[in-house]
Amino acid sequence: MSDKPIGVFDSGIGGMTVLRELIEHLPHESFVYFGDTARLPYGNKSAETVQRFSRENVRLLLDRGVKMVVVACNTATAEALPGLQREFSLPIVGVIDPGVRAAVAATRNGHIGVIGTAGTIRSGAYQNGIREKRPDAHVIPLACPLFVPLVEEGWIDTPVTRLVVENYLSPFVGHTIDTLVLGCTHYPLLKPVIQATLGNDVVLVDSAIETAREVAVVLDEQGLAGKNGGSRFHIILSDTSPAFEDVAARFLGRRVPDVELVSVL
């Protein structure tokens, strides 16, 4: 069982930032990543549709013999994770709770910012999770929808990117936040620009890193930690595009191996 791969899914390829951290933190594990690129984005779908897609994604990964599933999608975590954990017998971890716990642990003054897509912010998942663990926290949520296309276009640190980041994050000025949760899998690629905008006194919580740490704990607790792997990973998509390899390499920080295409429609 411990030699089986870990399954990871996202509505697209943004979850590859989570896969990247999993590979970095768990060098003895192998992975199967499924990006449901034919049906993205999940953020504008109903909760029922996101739940159905997520169940289908878990079944696809189960067919590949995975021992655990990581939901590397904030929308699917917010809308579907509890149901997935009830329905399936293997361990399933999302990206929200690890980020919430890290933010609560990091804050010194209880003032926490949360940035994400409009759907994630609207769900209130991060805000509610933080207040549940720290009722006196002052949480400031902020949707930053243009961050995703900037990252996918490869505009990681350009004058336009810096201007957009400064405009989006301007509401945090004067609110004395000391911690900011990056509540979207694309946002870690913008960490240097975000940090420069807010200053080094603000701790950036990368949910991808925190999720990788959470997965390591679960593997150890359940006796599933791999011993003979080598960070092998296989990519499955439900659709692709000419720009996929370049964009995916940006997220993974390495060349992407051959991709398997599957039909989900």
C-alpha positions, 0 to 999 in steps of 0.5 A, spaced: 500 500 500 505 504 501 508 504 494 502 506 491 501 513 488 498 519 491 492 522 487 492 529 486 486 533 482 484 540 480 479 543 475 485 545 471 493 546 472 493 551 478 494 545 482 501 543 480 503 548 485 501 543 490 504 538 486 510 541 486 510 542 493 508 535 494 514 532 490 519 537 494 517 535 501 515 527 499 521 525 495 519 518 496 512 518 494 510 518 486 504 522 484 498 521 479 495 528 477 489 529 474 487 536 471 479 537 469 481 542 464 475 540 459 470 543 465 474 548 468 473 553 471 469 550 477 468 557 481 462 559 476 459 552 477 453 550 482 455 546 488 452 540 486 456 540 479 462 541 483 461 535 488 459 531 482 465 533 478 469 531 484 466 525 485 468 523 478 475 525 479 476 521 485 474 515 482 478 516 476 484 517 481 482 510 484 482 507 478 489 508 477 490 505 484 492 511 489 492 510 496 490 518 498 487 524 494 489 531 495 484 536 492 488 541 490 483 546 488 480 551 493 473 551 490 472 543 490 475 543 497 470 548 499 464 545 496 466 537 496 471 535 501 466 533 506 462 529 502 468 526 499 471 524 505 464 521 507 463 517 501 470 514 500 474 510 505 481 512 503 484 519 506 482 525 502 486 532 504 484 539 501 488 545 501 483 550 505 484 547 512 492 547 512 492 554 510 487 556 515 491 553 521 498 556 518 495 563 518 492 562 525 499 560 528 503 565 524 499 571 526 501 576 532 495 581 532 489 577 529 489 581 523 489 576 517 488 577 510 485 572 505 486 573 497 483 568 492 478 568 486 471 571 487 468 564 488 473 562 493 472 568 497 464 568 496 464 561 499 467 564 506 471 557 507 477 561 509 474 566 513 469 561 517 475 556 518 480 562 521 474 565 525 472 558 528 479 557 530 480 564 532 474 567 534 477 574 535 481 574 529 479 580 524 479 577 517 479 581 511 477 577 504 479 580 498 478 577 491 483 578 486 481 575 479 486 578 475 492 574 478 490 568 475 490 570 467 497 574 469 500 567 472 498 563 466 500 568 461 507 568 464 507 575 467 510 574 473 514 580 475 512 585 470 510 593 470 503 591 469 503 585 474 506 590 479 501 595 478 495 590 478 498 587 485 498 594 488 491 596 486 488 589 488 492 589 495 491 597 496 485 595 501 490 592 506 494 598 507 492 601 514 489 595 516 495 592 520 494 585 517 500 581 519 498 575 515 496 574 508 493 567 506 494 566 498 488 562 497 489 560 490 493 555 487 496 560 482 498 565 487 504 562 490 508 564 483 506 572 485 509 571 492 515 576 490 511 581 488 506 580 493 511 580 498 514 587 495 508 590 495 506 589 503 513 589 506 517 583 509 513 584 516 507 581 513 507 573 513 505 570 506 501 563 508 502 558 501 497 553 502 500 549 497 506 548 502 502 547 508 498 542 504 504 538 503 506 538 510 499 536 512 499 530 507 506 528 510 503 528 517 497 523 514 501 519 511 505 517 517 499 517 522 496 512 517 502 508 515 502 509 508 509 513 507 512 511 501 519 508 502 522 506 495 519 512 490 522 517 487 518 523 486 515 520 479 509 523 477 504 522 471 499 527 468 492 526 466 488 532 463 481 532 460 483 537 455 490 540 453 492 546 449 498 548 445 500 553 451 500 547 456 507 545 456 510 552 457 504 554 463 505 547 466 513 548 466 512 554 470 507 551 475 512 545 476 518 548 476 521 543 471 519 539 464 512 536 464 512 529 462 508 526 456 501 527 458 495 522 458 488 525 455 482 522 458 474 523 456 470 526 462 464 528 458 
